[in-house]
Structures are given as C-alpha cells and as structure tokens.
Amino acid sequence: PDMSGYEKFGLGNVKYNISGIHVTAVEFPSASISLIPGTGIKLVIGNASLSIDMNWNIRTWMFKDSGRSTVYISKVFATAIFSTPLDHTGHTSISLTSCRTTSGDIDIKLNGKS
C-alpha cells in the first residue's frame, strides 16, 4: 500500500508520499525447513535479498521534490518457528510462535528533480 505522512525535521514539517511500491526481485539463496518434535516447524532463511521500486515526493515550507527510488536490502536473515497443534475438530492448525529477522545492508537510490 501507499504511505504518506509528515515528520518534524529542523524548523518545520516534511510531508512525504510514497506510492507505486513494487517488489522487483526476491532471492533466497539459503533456506531450510525442519521439524521440531513436540513443537512444530522451524524455517530458517539466510542471506536473502530484495529489491523494491517506488515513486516518492516530499514537500516542506522551503521546497518540494519528487522522483523514483530503488531500495536494495541484502544480508537478510530470518528464523521463524510455527506451532502445529490440532484444533477442536482434530485438524492441524498453524500459528507463528516466534520470529527474528535482521538485515545487514540497505542501499537507497533516489532519482529526483533536485
């Protein structure tokens, strides 16, 4: 979804709008799933990356600018544990028990009029 809002910065507010967010690439070079007896399932993702394109514009009392941006996030590591209990009808359900995510590098390229 699009994002908009404002932030207080220095002597005034900065209004921003981010739209047209589009994930252009996702890579999972290292991923594994394992069973945890008595608990459920463990998912581990290592060294993942993703690239996102978007439109942006900002406005302050002094200037305004807009353009296109590419965000590249790399060295993403995630571990998630899912429990798999039986529900009241005897069917297996799944719920997220824990999740930990870290990212190493974020590269942002802004292309605008200024």
C-alpha positions as CSV (number, residue, x, y, z in Angstrom):
1,P,0.0,0.0,0.0
2,D,1.0,3.6,-0.5
3,M,2.4,5.5,2.5
4,S,2.1,9.2,3.4
5,G,2.5,11.4,6.4
6,Y,4.8,14.0,7.9
7,E,7.8,14.2,10.2
8,K,9.1,17.1,12.2
9,F,12.5,18.0,11.0
10,G,14.6,21.0,11.9
11,L,12.4,24.2,11.7
12,G,9.4,22.6,10.1
13,N,7.4,19.6,8.9
14,V,8.4,17.4,6.0
15,K,5.3,16.0,4.2
16,Y,6.0,12.8,2.2
17,N,4.2,10.4,0.0
18,I,5.5,7.0,-1.2
19,S,3.4,5.3,-3.9
20,G,3.7,2.6,-6.6
21,I,5.6,0.3,-4.3
22,H,6.7,-2.7,-6.3
23,V,8.9,-5.6,-5.2
24,T,11.0,-6.3,-8.3
25,A,13.3,-9.1,-7.0
26,V,13.5,-11.5,-4.1
27,E,16.3,-14.1,-3.6
28,F,16.5,-16.9,-1.0
29,P,20.0,-18.5,-1.6
30,S,19.8,-20.3,1.6
31,A,16.6,-21.6,3.1
32,S,15.7,-24.7,5.2
33,I,12.7,-26.1,6.9
34,S,12.9,-28.6,9.8
35,L,10.6,-30.3,12.2
36,I,10.9,-29.7,15.9
37,P,9.4,-32.7,17.7
38,G,6.6,-31.7,20.0
39,T,6.6,-28.1,18.8
40,G,6.2,-27.7,15.1
41,I,8.2,-26.3,12.2
42,K,11.3,-24.2,12.0
43,L,12.0,-22.0,8.9
44,V,15.5,-20.5,8.5
45,I,16.3,-18.1,5.7
46,G,19.9,-16.9,5.3
47,N,21.5,-14.2,3.2
48,A,18.3,-13.2,1.4
49,S,17.9,-10.0,-0.6
50,L,15.1,-8.0,-2.2
51,S,14.8,-5.0,-4.4
52,I,11.9,-2.5,-4.3
53,D,11.0,0.3,-6.7
54,M,8.7,3.2,-5.8
55,N,7.7,6.8,-6.5
56,W,8.2,9.4,-3.9
57,N,7.6,13.1,-3.2
58,I,8.4,15.4,-0.4
59,R,7.2,18.9,0.5
60,T,8.5,21.4,3.1
61,W,7.8,25.1,3.5
62,M,11.0,25.8,1.6
63,F,11.0,23.3,-1.3
64,K,9.3,20.3,-2.9
65,D,10.7,17.4,-4.9
66,S,9.6,14.1,-6.4
67,G,11.0,11.2,-8.3
68,R,11.7,7.5,-8.4
69,S,13.6,5.3,-5.9
70,T,15.1,1.9,-5.7
71,V,15.8,0.2,-2.4
72,Y,18.0,-2.8,-2.2
73,I,18.1,-4.8,1.1
74,S,20.6,-7.5,1.4
75,K,22.1,-9.9,4.1
76,V,18.6,-10.6,5.4
77,F,18.4,-13.4,7.9
78,A,15.1,-14.8,9.4
79,T,14.2,-17.6,11.7
80,A,10.5,-18.4,12.3
81,I,9.0,-21.1,14.5
82,F,5.5,-22.3,13.8
83,S,3.4,-24.4,16.2
84,T,1.2,-27.0,14.7
85,P,-1.4,-28.1,17.3
86,L,-4.7,-29.9,16.5
87,D,-7.8,-27.7,16.6
88,H,-11.1,-28.7,18.3
89,T,-12.1,-30.7,15.2
90,G,-8.9,-32.7,15.1
91,H,-7.4,-30.8,12.1
92,T,-3.9,-29.4,12.2
93,S,-3.7,-25.6,12.6
94,I,-0.6,-23.5,12.3
95,S,0.4,-20.3,14.2
96,L,3.6,-18.3,14.4
97,T,5.3,-18.8,17.7
98,S,8.4,-16.7,17.2
99,C,10.1,-14.7,14.5
100,R,13.5,-13.0,14.4
101,T,14.8,-11.0,11.4
102,T,17.9,-9.0,10.8
103,S,19.2,-7.1,7.7
104,G,22.8,-6.2,7.0
105,D,22.8,-3.6,4.2
106,I,20.2,-1.2,2.8
107,D,21.1,0.8,-0.3
108,I,18.7,3.6,-1.3
109,K,19.0,5.3,-4.7
110,L,16.8,8.5,-5.1
111,N,16.3,10.0,-8.5
112,G,14.6,13.3,-8.5
113,K,14.4,16.8,-10.0
114,S,16.8,18.4,-7.5
